Amino acid sequence: MTAFEVDAWFVREVLPLEAALMEFLQHNWRNRSDIYDFRQEIYIRVFEAALREIPERPKQFVFATARHFLIDRVRHERIIPIEAAADLEALEVAADMPAPDRAVLARDELRRLQAALDRLPPRCREAVVLGRIEGLSRSEIAARMGVAESAVSKYLSTGIRTLVEIFYGEAPTVRRKP
């Protein structure tokens, strides 16, 4: 394949998918400022792959490339946004996936976690998401929430104990001061 032929294919088959690709990226990535850079990286990957062999199903190939790109970014940043992990299932293209039963179990666990997080008081939920999911330190959480670190500790403790109760049906252990 010549670069000219790949250019023509790209303009004809890939560029018309841009609106759908942007919607997919915005839906599955929290930081909006990354989206345009991600689009370009995905375009580069698609173009370079097409130089070797033009895919038979361009739409599926573009979205599988986008999905794999987002997974690589999540792994790289070591942050797993629940929304990203739960919503990647919405993409209806063929992709390398774990066994169907494992995928169903993982999605169910993510839904249970999201439902449990939704039951937390708002400040506890915010602290748990920032600390345990986004990986922020207590001082970073305090700065973002506009509260003292001691308040963050309280929110985290209450949130985690409540999640344990929701998941395991156990009464949370209450610390009592002597």
C-alpha positions as CSV (number, residue, x, y, z in Angstrom):
1,M,0.0,0.0,0.0
2,T,1.3,3.4,-0.9
3,A,1.0,6.4,1.5
4,F,-1.2,8.1,-1.2
5,E,-3.7,5.1,-1.1
6,V,-3.7,5.0,2.7
7,D,-4.3,8.8,2.7
8,A,-7.3,8.4,0.5
9,W,-8.6,5.5,2.5
10,F,-8.1,7.4,5.8
11,V,-10.1,10.5,4.5
12,R,-12.8,8.3,3.0
13,E,-13.2,5.7,5.9
14,V,-11.7,7.1,9.1
15,L,-12.3,10.8,9.2
16,P,-16.1,10.5,8.9
17,L,-16.0,8.6,12.2
18,E,-14.5,11.5,14.1
19,A,-17.7,12.7,15.8
20,A,-18.4,9.2,17.1
21,L,-14.8,8.7,18.1
22,M,-14.8,12.0,20.0
23,E,-18.0,11.1,21.8
24,F,-16.6,7.7,22.7
25,L,-13.4,9.4,24.1
26,Q,-15.4,12.0,26.0
27,H,-17.6,9.3,27.5
28,N,-14.8,7.1,28.6
29,W,-12.1,9.6,29.8
30,R,-12.5,11.9,32.7
31,N,-9.9,14.6,31.7
32,R,-11.4,16.5,28.8
33,S,-8.1,18.3,28.1
34,D,-6.6,15.0,26.9
35,I,-9.3,14.1,24.4
36,Y,-7.9,16.0,21.3
37,D,-4.4,14.6,21.9
38,F,-5.9,11.1,22.3
39,R,-7.7,11.5,19.0
40,Q,-4.4,12.3,17.2
41,E,-2.6,9.4,18.8
42,I,-5.4,7.0,17.8
43,Y,-5.3,8.4,14.2
44,I,-1.5,7.8,14.1
45,R,-1.9,4.2,15.3
46,V,-4.7,3.6,12.7
47,F,-2.7,5.2,9.9
48,E,0.5,3.3,10.7
49,A,-1.4,0.0,10.9
50,A,-3.1,0.8,7.5
51,L,0.3,1.3,5.9
52,R,1.0,-2.4,6.6
53,E,-2.6,-3.6,5.7
54,I,-5.8,-1.7,5.4
55,P,-8.4,-3.2,7.8
56,E,-11.5,-4.8,6.3
57,R,-13.8,-3.2,8.9
58,P,-12.5,0.4,9.4
59,K,-15.1,1.4,12.0
60,Q,-14.5,-1.6,14.3
61,F,-10.7,-1.2,13.8
62,V,-10.8,2.5,14.8
63,F,-12.9,1.9,17.9
64,A,-10.9,-1.2,18.9
65,T,-7.7,1.0,18.6
66,A,-9.3,3.7,20.7
67,R,-10.4,1.2,23.3
68,H,-6.9,-0.3,23.5
69,F,-5.4,3.1,23.6
70,L,-7.5,4.1,26.7
71,I,-6.7,0.8,28.4
72,D,-3.0,1.5,27.9
73,R,-3.4,5.0,29.3
74,V,-5.3,3.7,32.4
75,R,-2.5,1.1,33.0
76,H,0.1,3.8,32.5
77,E,-1.4,6.2,34.9
78,R,-2.4,3.4,37.4
79,I,-5.7,5.1,37.9
80,I,-8.8,3.2,37.1
81,P,-11.8,5.5,36.8
82,I,-14.9,3.4,37.5
83,E,-16.8,5.1,34.7
84,A,-14.1,4.2,32.1
85,A,-14.0,0.5,33.2
86,A,-17.8,0.2,33.3
87,D,-18.5,2.1,30.1
88,L,-15.9,0.4,27.8
89,E,-18.4,-2.4,27.5
90,A,-20.7,0.0,25.5
91,L,-18.4,-0.3,22.5
92,E,-19.9,-2.8,20.1
93,V,-16.8,-4.0,18.2
94,A,-14.8,-7.2,18.1
95,A,-11.9,-7.0,20.5
96,D,-9.6,-9.2,22.5
97,M,-11.7,-9.8,25.6
98,P,-11.5,-12.1,28.6
99,A,-13.8,-15.0,28.7
100,P,-17.4,-13.8,28.7
101,D,-18.1,-15.1,32.3
102,R,-15.1,-13.2,33.6
103,A,-16.2,-10.0,31.8
104,V,-19.7,-10.3,33.2
105,L,-18.5,-10.9,36.7
106,A,-16.1,-7.9,36.5
107,R,-18.9,-5.6,35.2
108,D,-21.2,-6.8,37.9
109,E,-18.5,-6.0,40.5
110,L,-18.0,-2.6,39.1
111,R,-21.8,-1.9,39.1
112,R,-22.0,-3.1,42.7
113,L,-19.2,-0.9,43.7
114,Q,-20.7,2.1,41.9
115,A,-24.1,1.4,43.6
116,A,-22.4,1.2,47.0
117,L,-20.4,4.4,46.4
118,D,-23.7,6.1,45.4
119,R,-25.1,5.1,48.8
120,L,-22.4,6.9,50.7
121,P,-22.9,10.4,52.1
122,P,-21.6,12.9,49.5
123,R,-18.4,14.0,51.3
124,C,-17.5,10.4,52.2
125,R,-18.0,9.3,48.6
126,E,-15.9,12.2,47.3
127,A,-13.0,11.3,49.8
128,V,-13.2,7.6,49.0
129,V,-13.2,8.2,45.2
130,L,-10.3,10.7,45.4
131,G,-8.3,8.5,47.8
132,R,-8.9,5.0,46.9
133,I,-9.8,5.2,43.2
134,E,-7.9,8.3,41.9
135,G,-5.0,7.6,44.3
136,L,-4.6,11.0,45.9
137,S,-2.9,11.5,49.2
138,R,-4.8,12.8,52.2
139,S,-3.3,16.2,51.9
140,E,-4.2,16.3,48.2
141,I,-7.8,15.3,49.0
142,A,-8.0,17.9,51.7
143,A,-6.8,20.6,49.3
144,R,-9.3,19.5,46.6
145,M,-12.2,19.2,49.1
146,G,-11.3,22.4,50.9
147,V,-11.2,20.7,54.3
148,A,-8.6,19.7,57.0
149,E,-6.7,16.5,56.7
150,S,-8.4,15.3,59.9
151,A,-11.8,15.7,58.2
152,V,-10.5,13.7,55.2
153,S,-9.4,10.9,57.6
154,K,-12.9,10.9,59.1
155,Y,-14.6,10.8,55.7
156,L,-12.4,8.0,54.5
157,S,-12.8,6.0,57.7
158,T,-16.6,6.4,57.6
159,G,-16.8,5.7,53.9
160,I,-14.7,2.6,54.0
161,R,-16.6,1.2,57.0
162,T,-19.9,1.9,55.3
163,L,-18.7,0.1,52.1
164,V,-17.7,-2.9,54.2
165,E,-21.1,-3.0,55.8
166,I,-22.8,-2.7,52.4
167,F,-20.7,-5.4,50.8
168,Y,-20.4,-7.9,53.6
169,G,-23.4,-7.0,55.7
170,E,-21.2,-6.6,58.8
171,A,-21.8,-3.8,61.3
172,P,-18.9,-1.4,61.0
173,T,-16.5,-1.4,63.9
174,V,-16.9,1.7,65.9
175,R,-13.9,3.2,67.5
176,R,-14.5,4.5,71.0
177,K,-12.3,6.9,72.8
178,P,-11.4,5.8,76.3
